Amino acid sequence: MDDDKCSSLRNTWNAVFVEGGWRLVFPLWAFWGFGTYRDGHYVIQGGESSRQEQALGKQQIEEFFFLTDPEKFVYFALSDKQEWQFLKKPWSIRKFADVPLCRPPFFKYAIQVDSSGRVHTKHGECNFSLRSGEGIYFSYMLYYNHVESVGHGLNHLQLIKKFYILPLRQNNSWVYHIRLADTGVYKLIIFANSSRGGHADGVCEFKLLCDEAKTNCIPYPVNPVIGFGVCNDTEKSGLSTKYQKEGMVYLAPQSRTTFAFTMLKRVSVYSRLMYIGASKQVEELKDHISVEENFTKRMLSLDVKVPGEEGEYALQIYAKEEENQTAIDRSAEEKQYNEERNICNYLLVAEGRKGRLYENAEEKKIRQSLREKEKAHDIIGLEESIRKFKEKGLDNRGDLTRASEALEFLKVQRELRVAIIRRHLDPLQKAIPLGRAYKHPNQKNQEKIKRFLETAEEMSDHLISLGKIAHDVSQLSQSAIEELRTYLTPPDVVPKVMLATYLLLGEKESDIENWEDLRALMRRTGKQSLMYRVERFDIASVQPVLLARARNLIKDHDELSARLTSPVAGTFFVWINCKFSAVISNVNTAKFVYGLPSLCPTFRCKNKLKVRFSIE
């Protein structure tokens, strides 16, 4: 949802202090909810058109909204005043609008999401990731918004019936790769369950914005409940592997590959290779796969021969524990292998040359160089290696994909890092959209970009605020300054604000301790005038101890009381606070930027930055 739309939604809730901490109670959502609601905008995955409004309010008790932890409550409602969020790091309306739409079960399953709730596709593709506790299964429903989307002549009901979403598993992490055959607006609802069957709870929703469809978009062969890749179900079934754990494997057409497993217990295994052919029908290729079991050595190997046609093949592995069987009637057993016994899946991507399946010395060197540059985080070297790799037309095998993703990560991180160090709005406003649009299946890289992005957004907001304050100060006239001089016995806030202002401008406190000294300074004109000095003020010239002293002088007052007493004093009150915040932001930025491994040596900090503030 857009920021302005979020701001227009209003409601009230209660804050309660319980056992040394704040909790929140939302009476409306605690006792009232909605049943089936169809707004008429979406077509659901199964093809049913949702065009009739059926908003049914119903009474229900939702315990989640009784004494809710503020860290969880902020996903549902955002207080206008940051202090009433009860968070160490308050949320902005931008962040609130950007997170996925979550439901109470989201926290029941301890789910973590690193992606934005608004996902933009790139060339018709996008991805996002979820993490959860052990033994959690995810499923989804895909909707097409036929109101916000412009029709393009495709049958959207057929479009969303197909398997255009690929869930990759890495233990408790799920990475969803999505590709769309048509432009438009989609809604993806994620469901979670602690078992494969039974009722699944809706946990979160994403909005997919596709402005460019993927060319030659073919659905994935299958959509297994457990996803693709080695997962907890694999080991629970009695099989484990130290080798091919990733769910996507790149191969050349007509090549062979072997998947080796260790048998932790005696199990019978059945596997099949699925493919979407030219007719777009799923076909099973029984002759291209063989299984060899040797329980004496506790080894299981699956030998797969990839057909000569390029495309994507799904290798599905089923297993069940043997019950004192010495011989297996495979044809009879196959009937008993259903979705419940599916323990591992791989997506085999066949692409590249169909002729020579080996690489010469030069080609091997290029591939090795690509891998080394990727590990070294060398942007220039990586660009050159990718260029040579493509010129030679080498098979991907996942190397080119990983290198391209690494290059994109390094470039986005560099843009954000440089923008943060420069502390100017122009580079920040160019880098922030890159950070927001960046999506990476690697959780570590995604988290790094997220941290840089949050710092850049905070700095951008702060610089915009400083610009507004600077504008307010520049609008003050000499006649407005003269009004302050008319005070013979000013209210307490006025002399303290002006004393703090002149301290920052370089005056000694011993020379301006009384009001008459300050009045004399405000009487000056030309290059000694207050406005001239303020407009040319450089925060870098102020010693930290003086800045802390200036902040201490006004800490017992607030902006409202200062403005009510004197608009001019109120303006300088805000100016002082902003300058103090700017220095704190500089220190935090330095700690953040230089505390990470440098990918931008040009901007490496040469001197240690040590600043200590004491607010008494």
Buried (B, 14 or more C-beta within 10 A) or exposed (E): BEBEEBEEEEEEBEBEEEEEEBBBBBEEBBEEBEEEEBEEBBBBBEEEBBEEEEEEEEEEEEEBBBBBBBEBBBBBBBBEEEEBBBBEEBBBEEBBBBBBBBBBBBBBBEBEBBBBBBBBBBEBBBBBBBBBEEEBBBBBBBBBBBEBBEEEEBEBBEBBBBBBBBBBBBEBBBBBBBBBBBBBBBBBBBBBBBEBEEEBBBBBBBBBBBEEBBEEBBBBBBBBBBBBBBBBBBBEBBBEBEEBBBBBBBBBBBBEBEBBBBBEEBBBBBBBBBBBEEEEEBEBBEEBBEBEBEEEEEEBEBBBBBBEEEBBBBBBBBBBEBEEEEEEEEEEBEEEBEEEBBBBBBBBBBBBEEEEBEBEEEBEEBBEBBEEBBEEBBBEBBBBBBEBBEEEEBBBBBBBEBBBBBBBBBBBBBBBBBBBBBBEBEBBBEBBEBBBBBBBBBBEBBEBBBEBBBBBBBBBEBBEBBEEBBEBBEEBEEEBBEBBBEBEEBBEBBBBBBBBBBBBBEBEBEEBEEBEBBBEBBEEEEEEBBBBBBEEBEBEEBEBEBBBBBBBBBEEBBEEBBBEBBEBBBBBBBBBBBBBBBBBBBBEBBEBBBEEEEBBEEBEEEEEEEBEBEEE
